[in-house]
């Protein structure tokens, strides 16, 4: 819990620092950067639209029985403790179960959990939009012995 709160506070304090120098295309990592996904309201969401604001990016799936809801609760709790500045934070739930988690399913999930729509935006898209092939390869290489992306015991 303290780690999440520390992370959120660090993000908020980072908002007041001078912008980082521009990075050349050659220096950019093989993944990351802007993306466009679909919200729980079936609207496009572009990460570039929230540039300059702190972003909490959470990857999960709606049929997750325990860790995803618990982590979401901890993030929400940390943001409540931050107080008024919490509204500056963009909190994104990105589904890794792109076949099942449609915008309608995401919306229902958010309502079921009582997630504040002013705080949480639920996103989905095509699998390659969520985990681009180059990012998946990098994660695979970083994990070494096992694939860590969407292997869950109930899938």
N, C-alpha and C positions, 0 to 999 in steps of 0.2 A: 504494500500500500504506500509506504513511504517512497519507494522507488518511482511509482507512478506520479505521486504528488511532486517529487523532486523534478521529474521529467517535465511535467506541465509548467512548473515554476521556471525552470530553465528556458523553456520555449517562450514564455511570456517575457522574461527578462531579455531574451535575445532580440525581441522586437525593437528595442531601443538602440541597438548597436548600429554602427555604420554598415552599409551594405557590403557584402563580400565583393572582391574584384571579379569582373566578368571572367568566365571560364571559356577557354577556346574549345571548339568542337573536338579537337584531338585529345584534350585533357578530360573530357566527360567520360563517366563510366559507361559500360556497354548496356546498361539498363537504367531506368529511372527517368526523371524529367516529367514533362507534361503527359497527361492522359485524359481521355474522354470516356466516361462510363455513363450508365443510366441510373437515375435515382429511383427511390421507392415510389415516386410520383410519375414515373415514366418520362422524366425530363433529362436532357443531356447535362452532365456535370463535367466541367473542364477544370483541372487542377490549376491551370494558369489564372482562372478567375479569382482565386483566393491567394495569389502570390503576395507575399509580404505579411501574411497572417500566420500565426503558429498553427500547425496541423498535427492532429493525432490520427494516425493511419492504423486501423485495426483490421486484420484479416481474420475472417471467421466464416461460419456457415450457420444457417438457421436451425438445422437439425442437430446441432452440437448440444449434447445433453447437459454439460456442466461447465467446462472451462470458458467457453465463449460468453455465456450470460454472466458468469462470475467476474470475468475480466471487464465486461461492459459496465457492470455495477461498480467496480473499483474505479474505473475511469470517470464515470458520472459522479461518484462520491468525491474524488479528488477535485474535479471541476467545481462542485458545490463549495468545497472548502476554500477554493481560490477566491470566490466571491464575484464581485461585479466584473472583474477583468476576464472571467471565464467566457463571457460572450465574445471575446476576441478570438477564441480558439475554435478552429474548424475541426469537428470530430467526425471521422469517416469510418464506417463499417463497410469493408469491401468483401463481398462473398467470394469464396473460392469454390463454391458448389454452383457453378454457372448453369448446370442443367436443371436443377430444382429451384434455385432461388431467383425466381422471376421478380419484377418490381412489385407485383401484387403480394407475393409471399413475403418479401422484405417489409412491405408496409404493415402487413398483418403482424409480423414478428415484432416490429418496433412497438406497435400498439400493445401487443400481449405483454411485453416486458415493461411497458410504461415509460419508454424512452422519450425524452423531451425532444420534439422535432426541431426546436430552436437550437439544440445541441448536437443531435445525431442526424447524419445523412447516411442512408443505406444505399450502397452501390452494387451494381452487377454489370455484366457485359459478356462478351465472348471470352472464352478461356485464354486465348492468346493476347487479349487486351488486359486481362487481369495479371497473368504471369507470362510475359512475352518469352518466346523460345530462348532468347539469349540470357534472360534472367533465370529461367528454369535451369539452363545449363550451368550458370554460375553457382546457383544454389546446390545443384547436384555435385559439382566439383568441390564446393566448400564442405559439404556433408561427408564427402569421401566414400564411406561404406554403404550408405543407404539413401534412398530417395525420401525426402522429407516433405514434399509438397502436400498432397491431399490424401495421404494414407491414413484412414481412420478405421477403427475396428468394425464399425457398423456399415461401411460402404462396400 
